[in-house]
Amino acid sequence: MRFGSPVPKKHSRIEIIPLIDVMFFLLASFMMVSLNMSKLNAVKVDAPLAVTGDKDIKADVFNIALNKQGEIFLGESNTTLMNLGITLSNRFHGAGTNVPVFVTGDRDTSHGAVLAVLDLVRRAGIQRVSFSVTPQEAP
């Protein structure tokens, strides 16, 4: 014969609703943090100073950099002027003229090297070309 316990037996339960709330909060937090973690793949150059300059280079735009010696870089990879022309024509062929391209030149880069890159960019049909500068405080 079985005798029942005078204390009612409670079944343990795991409340899942607070767990779901915490998981959604963590998911949203990680998504917001990952959107702000963009790595810019570009060569470090000493850009010239300009009062009207803004820091608006983003990781998802096409960046062409020139160092002091006039060497051309796409991201972090070294390229030649001829390969740059081929890359621009292949990548932006038929993409329209609304594609932003940034040209970053060192302050000691020759004017002719920057104009040669600008000429290649314009020949590829790109009209939105920006030159990167270091922002300077207004006097």
CNS distance restraints for C-alpha pairs under 8 A (distance, minus, plus):
assign (resid  15 and name CA) (resid  19 and name CA) 7.33 0.50 0.50
assign (resid  16 and name CA) (resid  20 and name CA) 6.22 0.50 0.50
assign (resid  17 and name CA) (resid  21 and name CA) 6.41 0.50 0.50
assign (resid  18 and name CA) (resid  22 and name CA) 6.27 0.50 0.50
assign (resid  19 and name CA) (resid  23 and name CA) 6.22 0.50 0.50
assign (resid  20 and name CA) (resid  24 and name CA) 6.19 0.50 0.50
assign (resid  21 and name CA) (resid  25 and name CA) 6.23 0.50 0.50
assign (resid  22 and name CA) (resid  26 and name CA) 6.22 0.50 0.50
assign (resid  23 and name CA) (resid  27 and name CA) 6.08 0.50 0.50
assign (resid  24 and name CA) (resid  28 and name CA) 6.09 0.50 0.50
assign (resid  25 and name CA) (resid  29 and name CA) 6.09 0.50 0.50
assign (resid  26 and name CA) (resid  30 and name CA) 6.12 0.50 0.50
assign (resid  27 and name CA) (resid  31 and name CA) 6.16 0.50 0.50
assign (resid  28 and name CA) (resid  32 and name CA) 6.23 0.50 0.50
assign (resid  29 and name CA) (resid  33 and name CA) 6.24 0.50 0.50
assign (resid  30 and name CA) (resid  34 and name CA) 6.01 0.50 0.50
assign (resid  31 and name CA) (resid  35 and name CA) 6.28 0.50 0.50
assign (resid  32 and name CA) (resid  36 and name CA) 6.75 0.50 0.50
assign (resid  33 and name CA) (resid  37 and name CA) 6.53 0.50 0.50
assign (resid  34 and name CA) (resid  38 and name CA) 7.81 0.50 0.50
assign (resid  38 and name CA) (resid  59 and name CA) 6.25 0.50 0.50
assign (resid  39 and name CA) (resid  59 and name CA) 6.24 0.50 0.50
assign (resid  40 and name CA) (resid  58 and name CA) 6.97 0.50 0.50
assign (resid  40 and name CA) (resid  59 and name CA) 4.77 0.50 0.50
assign (resid  41 and name CA) (resid  59 and name CA) 7.05 0.50 0.50
assign (resid  41 and name CA) (resid  75 and name CA) 4.95 0.50 0.50
assign (resid  41 and name CA) (resid  76 and name CA) 5.84 0.50 0.50
assign (resid  42 and name CA) (resid  63 and name CA) 7.24 0.50 0.50
assign (resid  42 and name CA) (resid  65 and name CA) 7.21 0.50 0.50
assign (resid  42 and name CA) (resid  73 and name CA) 7.73 0.50 0.50
assign (resid  42 and name CA) (resid  74 and name CA) 7.32 0.50 0.50
assign (resid  42 and name CA) (resid  75 and name CA) 4.31 0.50 0.50
assign (resid  42 and name CA) (resid  76 and name CA) 4.98 0.50 0.50
assign (resid  43 and name CA) (resid  65 and name CA) 6.59 0.50 0.50
assign (resid  43 and name CA) (resid  73 and name CA) 7.07 0.50 0.50
assign (resid  43 and name CA) (resid  75 and name CA) 6.67 0.50 0.50
assign (resid  43 and name CA) (resid  76 and name CA) 5.48 0.50 0.50
assign (resid  45 and name CA) (resid  65 and name CA) 7.66 0.50 0.50
assign (resid  45 and name CA) (resid  66 and name CA) 7.59 0.50 0.50
assign (resid  45 and name CA) (resid  67 and name CA) 6.11 0.50 0.50
assign (resid  45 and name CA) (resid 104 and name CA) 7.45 0.50 0.50
assign (resid  45 and name CA) (resid 105 and name CA) 6.77 0.50 0.50
assign (resid  45 and name CA) (resid 106 and name CA) 5.10 0.50 0.50
assign (resid  46 and name CA) (resid 105 and name CA) 7.61 0.50 0.50
assign (resid  46 and name CA) (resid 106 and name CA) 4.85 0.50 0.50
assign (resid  46 and name CA) (resid 107 and name CA) 5.98 0.50 0.50
assign (resid  47 and name CA) (resid 104 and name CA) 6.88 0.50 0.50
assign (resid  47 and name CA) (resid 105 and name CA) 6.02 0.50 0.50
assign (resid  47 and name CA) (resid 106 and name CA) 4.86 0.50 0.50
assign (resid  47 and name CA) (resid 107 and name CA) 5.26 0.50 0.50
assign (resid  47 and name CA) (resid 132 and name CA) 6.72 0.50 0.50
assign (resid  47 and name CA) (resid 133 and name CA) 5.02 0.50 0.50
assign (resid  47 and name CA) (resid 134 and name CA) 5.59 0.50 0.50
assign (resid  48 and name CA) (resid 105 and name CA) 7.97 0.50 0.50
assign (resid  48 and name CA) (resid 106 and name CA) 6.81 0.50 0.50
assign (resid  48 and name CA) (resid 107 and name CA) 4.74 0.50 0.50
assign (resid  48 and name CA) (resid 133 and name CA) 5.28 0.50 0.50
assign (resid  48 and name CA) (resid 134 and name CA) 5.83 0.50 0.50
assign (resid  49 and name CA) (resid  53 and name CA) 7.79 0.50 0.50
assign (resid  49 and name CA) (resid 133 and name CA) 5.74 0.50 0.50
assign (resid  49 and name CA) (resid 134 and name CA) 4.77 0.50 0.50
assign (resid  49 and name CA) (resid 135 and name CA) 5.94 0.50 0.50
assign (resid  49 and name CA) (resid 136 and name CA) 5.78 0.50 0.50
assign (resid  50 and name CA) (resid 133 and name CA) 6.23 0.50 0.50
assign (resid  50 and name CA) (resid 134 and name CA) 6.27 0.50 0.50
assign (resid  50 and name CA) (resid 135 and name CA) 5.52 0.50 0.50
assign (resid  50 and name CA) (resid 136 and name CA) 5.47 0.50 0.50
assign (resid  51 and name CA) (resid 135 and name CA) 5.86 0.50 0.50
assign (resid  51 and name CA) (resid 136 and name CA) 4.75 0.50 0.50
assign (resid  51 and name CA) (resid 137 and name CA) 6.03 0.50 0.50
assign (resid  51 and name CA) (resid 138 and name CA) 5.66 0.50 0.50
assign (resid  52 and name CA) (resid 135 and name CA) 6.89 0.50 0.50
assign (resid  52 and name CA) (resid 136 and name CA) 7.65 0.50 0.50
assign (resid  53 and name CA) (resid 132 and name CA) 7.77 0.50 0.50
assign (resid  53 and name CA) (resid 133 and name CA) 5.89 0.50 0.50
assign (resid  53 and name CA) (resid 134 and name CA) 6.38 0.50 0.50
assign (resid  53 and name CA) (resid 135 and name CA) 4.63 0.50 0.50
assign (resid  53 and name CA) (resid 136 and name CA) 7.20 0.50 0.50
assign (resid  54 and name CA) (resid 133 and name CA) 7.57 0.50 0.50
assign (resid  54 and name CA) (resid 134 and name CA) 7.54 0.50 0.50
assign (resid  54 and name CA) (resid 135 and name CA) 5.83 0.50 0.50
assign (resid  55 and name CA) (resid 133 and name CA) 7.98 0.50 0.50
assign (resid  55 and name CA) (resid 134 and name CA) 7.52 0.50 0.50
assign (resid  55 and name CA) (resid 135 and name CA) 7.14 0.50 0.50
assign (resid  57 and name CA) (resid  61 and name CA) 7.38 0.50 0.50
assign (resid  57 and name CA) (resid 102 and name CA) 7.61 0.50 0.50
assign (resid  57 and name CA) (resid 132 and name CA) 7.78 0.50 0.50
assign (resid  61 and name CA) (resid 100 and name CA) 6.45 0.50 0.50
assign (resid  61 and name CA) (resid 101 and name CA) 6.44 0.50 0.50
assign (resid  61 and name CA) (resid 102 and name CA) 7.38 0.50 0.50
assign (resid  62 and name CA) (resid  74 and name CA) 7.95 0.50 0.50
assign (resid  62 and name CA) (resid 100 and name CA) 6.88 0.50 0.50
assign (resid  62 and name CA) (resid 101 and name CA) 4.98 0.50 0.50
assign (resid  62 and name CA) (resid 102 and name CA) 6.22 0.50 0.50
assign (resid  63 and name CA) (resid  74 and name CA) 6.31 0.50 0.50
assign (resid  63 and name CA) (resid  75 and name CA) 6.25 0.50 0.50
assign (resid  63 and name CA) (resid 101 and name CA) 5.99 0.50 0.50
assign (resid  63 and name CA) (resid 102 and name CA) 4.75 0.50 0.50
assign (resid  63 and name CA) (resid 103 and name CA) 6.04 0.50 0.50
assign (resid  63 and name CA) (resid 104 and name CA) 7.21 0.50 0.50
assign (resid  64 and name CA) (resid  72 and name CA) 6.99 0.50 0.50
assign (resid  64 and name CA) (resid  73 and name CA) 5.80 0.50 0.50
assign (resid  64 and name CA) (resid  74 and name CA) 5.09 0.50 0.50
assign (resid  64 and name CA) (resid  75 and name CA) 6.83 0.50 0.50
assign (resid  64 and name CA) (resid 101 and name CA) 7.57 0.50 0.50
assign (resid  64 and name CA) (resid 102 and name CA) 6.09 0.50 0.50
assign (resid  64 and name CA) (resid 103 and name CA) 4.84 0.50 0.50
assign (resid  64 and name CA) (resid 104 and name CA) 6.06 0.50 0.50
assign (resid  65 and name CA) (resid  72 and name CA) 5.80 0.50 0.50
assign (resid  65 and name CA) (resid  73 and name CA) 5.05 0.50 0.50
assign (resid  65 and name CA) (resid  74 and name CA) 6.58 0.50 0.50
assign (resid  65 and name CA) (resid  75 and name CA) 7.52 0.50 0.50
assign (resid  65 and name CA) (resid 103 and name CA) 5.80 0.50 0.50
assign (resid  65 and name CA) (resid 104 and name CA) 4.51 0.50 0.50
assign (resid  65 and name CA) (resid 105 and name CA) 5.67 0.50 0.50
assign (resid  66 and name CA) (resid  70 and name CA) 5.49 0.50 0.50
assign (resid  66 and name CA) (resid  71 and name CA) 5.49 0.50 0.50
assign (resid  66 and name CA) (resid  72 and name CA) 4.77 0.50 0.50
assign (resid  66 and name CA) (resid  73 and name CA) 6.29 0.50 0.50
assign (resid  66 and name CA) (resid 103 and name CA) 7.80 0.50 0.50
assign (resid  66 and name CA) (resid 104 and name CA) 6.19 0.50 0.50
assign (resid  66 and name CA) (resid 105 and name CA) 4.65 0.50 0.50
assign (resid  66 and name CA) (resid 106 and name CA) 6.26 0.50 0.50
assign (resid  66 and name CA) (resid 109 and name CA) 7.00 0.50 0.50
assign (resid  66 and name CA) (resid 114 and name CA) 7.52 0.50 0.50
assign (resid  67 and name CA) (resid  71 and name CA) 5.66 0.50 0.50
assign (resid  67 and name CA) (resid  72 and name CA) 7.02 0.50 0.50
assign (resid  67 and name CA) (resid 105 and name CA) 6.19 0.50 0.50
assign (resid  67 and name CA) (resid 106 and name CA) 5.27 0.50 0.50
assign (resid  67 and name CA) (resid 108 and name CA) 7.98 0.50 0.50
assign (resid  67 and name CA) (resid 109 and name CA) 6.32 0.50 0.50
assign (resid  68 and name CA) (resid 105 and name CA) 7.93 0.50 0.50
assign (resid  68 and name CA) (resid 106 and name CA) 5.69 0.50 0.50
assign (resid  68 and name CA) (resid 107 and name CA) 7.53 0.50 0.50
assign (resid  68 and name CA) (resid 108 and name CA) 5.32 0.50 0.50
assign (resid  68 and name CA) (resid 109 and name CA) 4.66 0.50 0.50
assign (resid  68 and name CA) (resid 110 and name CA) 7.78 0.50 0.50
assign (resid  69 and name CA) (resid 109 and name CA) 6.59 0.50 0.50
assign (resid  70 and name CA) (resid 109 and name CA) 5.88 0.50 0.50
assign (resid  70 and name CA) (resid 110 and name CA) 6.97 0.50 0.50
assign (resid  70 and name CA) (resid 113 and name CA) 6.02 0.50 0.50
assign (resid  71 and name CA) (resid  78 and name CA) 7.21 0.50 0.50
assign (resid  71 and name CA) (resid  79 and name CA) 7.56 0.50 0.50
assign (resid  71 and name CA) (resid  80 and name CA) 7.46 0.50 0.50
assign (resid  72 and name CA) (resid  78 and name CA) 5.94 0.50 0.50
assign (resid  72 and name CA) (resid  79 and name CA) 5.58 0.50 0.50
assign (resid  72 and name CA) (resid  80 and name CA) 6.24 0.50 0.50
assign (resid  72 and name CA) (resid  81 and name CA) 7.15 0.50 0.50
assign (resid  73 and name CA) (resid  77 and name CA) 5.39 0.50 0.50
assign (resid  73 and name CA) (resid  78 and name CA) 4.46 0.50 0.50
assign (resid  73 and name CA) (resid  79 and name CA) 5.65 0.50 0.50
assign (resid  74 and name CA) (resid  78 and name CA) 6.51 0.50 0.50
assign (resid  74 and name CA) (resid  79 and name CA) 6.90 0.50 0.50
assign (resid  79 and name CA) (resid  83 and name CA) 6.22 0.50 0.50
assign (resid  79 and name CA) (resid  84 and name CA) 6.55 0.50 0.50
assign (resid  80 and name CA) (resid  84 and name CA) 6.09 0.50 0.50
assign (resid  81 and name CA) (resid  85 and name CA) 6.36 0.50 0.50
assign (resid  81 and name CA) (resid 117 and name CA) 7.32 0.50 0.50
assign (resid  82 and name CA) (resid  86 and name CA) 6.45 0.50 0.50
assign (resid  83 and name CA) (resid  87 and name CA) 6.03 0.50 0.50
assign (resid  84 and name CA) (resid  88 and name CA) 6.04 0.50 0.50
assign (resid  84 and name CA) (resid 120 and name CA) 7.73 0.50 0.50
assign (resid  85 and name CA) (resid  89 and name CA) 6.15 0.50 0.50
assign (resid  85 and name CA) (resid 120 and name CA) 5.73 0.50 0.50
assign (resid  85 and name CA) (resid 121 and name CA) 7.52 0.50 0.50
assign (resid  85 and name CA) (resid 124 and name CA) 7.48 0.50 0.50
assign (resid  86 and name CA) (resid  90 and name CA) 6.05 0.50 0.50
assign (resid  87 and name CA) (resid  91 and name CA) 5.87 0.50 0.50
assign (resid  88 and name CA) (resid  92 and name CA) 5.79 0.50 0.50
assign (resid  88 and name CA) (resid  93 and name CA) 7.69 0.50 0.50
assign (resid  88 and name CA) (resid 120 and name CA) 7.89 0.50 0.50
assign (resid  88 and name CA) (resid 121 and name CA) 6.94 0.50 0.50
assign (resid  88 and name CA) (resid 124 and name CA) 6.05 0.50 0.50
assign (resid  89 and name CA) (resid  93 and name CA) 5.29 0.50 0.50
assign (resid  89 and name CA) (resid 124 and name CA) 5.23 0.50 0.50
assign (resid  92 and name CA) (resid  96 and name CA) 7.39 0.50 0.50
assign (resid  92 and name CA) (resid  99 and name CA) 7.98 0.50 0.50
assign (resid  92 and name CA) (resid 124 and name CA) 7.06 0.50 0.50
assign (resid  92 and name CA) (resid 125 and name CA) 7.93 0.50 0.50
assign (resid  92 and name CA) (resid 126 and name CA) 7.88 0.50 0.50
assign (resid  93 and name CA) (resid 124 and name CA) 7.25 0.50 0.50
assign (resid  93 and name CA) (resid 125 and name CA) 8.00 0.50 0.50
assign (resid  95 and name CA) (resid  99 and name CA) 7.36 0.50 0.50
assign (resid  96 and name CA) (resid 125 and name CA) 7.27 0.50 0.50
assign (resid  96 and name CA) (resid 126 and name CA) 7.25 0.50 0.50
assign (resid  97 and name CA) (resid 125 and name CA) 5.86 0.50 0.50
assign (resid  97 and name CA) (resid 126 and name CA) 4.58 0.50 0.50
assign (resid  97 and name CA) (resid 127 and name CA) 5.26 0.50 0.50
assign (resid  97 and name CA) (resid 128 and name CA) 6.87 0.50 0.50
assign (resid  98 and name CA) (resid 126 and name CA) 6.92 0.50 0.50
assign (resid  98 and name CA) (resid 127 and name CA) 6.75 0.50 0.50
assign (resid  98 and name CA) (resid 128 and name CA) 6.14 0.50 0.50
assign (resid  99 and name CA) (resid 126 and name CA) 6.49 0.50 0.50
assign (resid  99 and name CA) (resid 127 and name CA) 7.66 0.50 0.50
assign (resid  99 and name CA) (resid 128 and name CA) 6.26 0.50 0.50
assign (resid 100 and name CA) (resid 126 and name CA) 7.77 0.50 0.50
assign (resid 100 and name CA) (resid 128 and name CA) 5.07 0.50 0.50
assign (resid 100 and name CA) (resid 129 and name CA) 6.08 0.50 0.50
assign (resid 100 and name CA) (resid 130 and name CA) 7.48 0.50 0.50
assign (resid 101 and name CA) (resid 126 and name CA) 7.79 0.50 0.50
assign (resid 101 and name CA) (resid 128 and name CA) 6.38 0.50 0.50
assign (resid 101 and name CA) (resid 129 and name CA) 5.02 0.50 0.50
assign (resid 101 and name CA) (resid 130 and name CA) 6.31 0.50 0.50
assign (resid 102 and name CA) (resid 129 and name CA) 5.90 0.50 0.50
assign (resid 102 and name CA) (resid 130 and name CA) 4.85 0.50 0.50
assign (resid 102 and name CA) (resid 131 and name CA) 5.71 0.50 0.50
assign (resid 102 and name CA) (resid 132 and name CA) 6.57 0.50 0.50
assign (resid 103 and name CA) (resid 114 and name CA) 7.99 0.50 0.50
assign (resid 103 and name CA) (resid 118 and name CA) 7.91 0.50 0.50
assign (resid 103 and name CA) (resid 129 and name CA) 7.22 0.50 0.50
assign (resid 103 and name CA) (resid 130 and name CA) 6.19 0.50 0.50
assign (resid 103 and name CA) (resid 131 and name CA) 4.90 0.50 0.50
assign (resid 103 and name CA) (resid 132 and name CA) 6.20 0.50 0.50
assign (resid 104 and name CA) (resid 131 and name CA) 5.87 0.50 0.50
assign (resid 104 and name CA) (resid 132 and name CA) 4.95 0.50 0.50
assign (resid 104 and name CA) (resid 133 and name CA) 7.48 0.50 0.50
assign (resid 105 and name CA) (resid 109 and name CA) 6.21 0.50 0.50
assign (resid 105 and name CA) (resid 114 and name CA) 6.98 0.50 0.50
assign (resid 105 and name CA) (resid 131 and name CA) 7.77 0.50 0.50
assign (resid 105 and name CA) (resid 132 and name CA) 7.32 0.50 0.50
assign (resid 109 and name CA) (resid 113 and name CA) 7.05 0.50 0.50
assign (resid 109 and name CA) (resid 114 and name CA) 7.44 0.50 0.50
assign (resid 110 and name CA) (resid 114 and name CA) 6.81 0.50 0.50
assign (resid 111 and name CA) (resid 115 and name CA) 6.23 0.50 0.50
assign (resid 112 and name CA) (resid 116 and name CA) 6.10 0.50 0.50
assign (resid 113 and name CA) (resid 117 and name CA) 6.48 0.50 0.50
assign (resid 114 and name CA) (resid 118 and name CA) 6.19 0.50 0.50
assign (resid 115 and name CA) (resid 119 and name CA) 5.96 0.50 0.50
assign (resid 116 and name CA) (resid 120 and name CA) 6.38 0.50 0.50
assign (resid 117 and name CA) (resid 121 and name CA) 6.26 0.50 0.50
assign (resid 118 and name CA) (resid 122 and name CA) 6.18 0.50 0.50
assign (resid 118 and name CA) (resid 129 and name CA) 7.97 0.50 0.50
assign (resid 119 and name CA) (resid 123 and name CA) 6.10 0.50 0.50
assign (resid 120 and name CA) (resid 124 and name CA) 6.31 0.50 0.50
assign (resid 121 and name CA) (resid 125 and name CA) 6.88 0.50 0.50
assign (resid 121 and name CA) (resid 126 and name CA) 5.90 0.50 0.50
assign (resid 121 and name CA) (resid 129 and name CA) 7.88 0.50 0.50
assign (resid 122 and name CA) (resid 126 and name CA) 5.27 0.50 0.50
assign (resid 122 and name CA) (resid 127 and name CA) 6.35 0.50 0.50
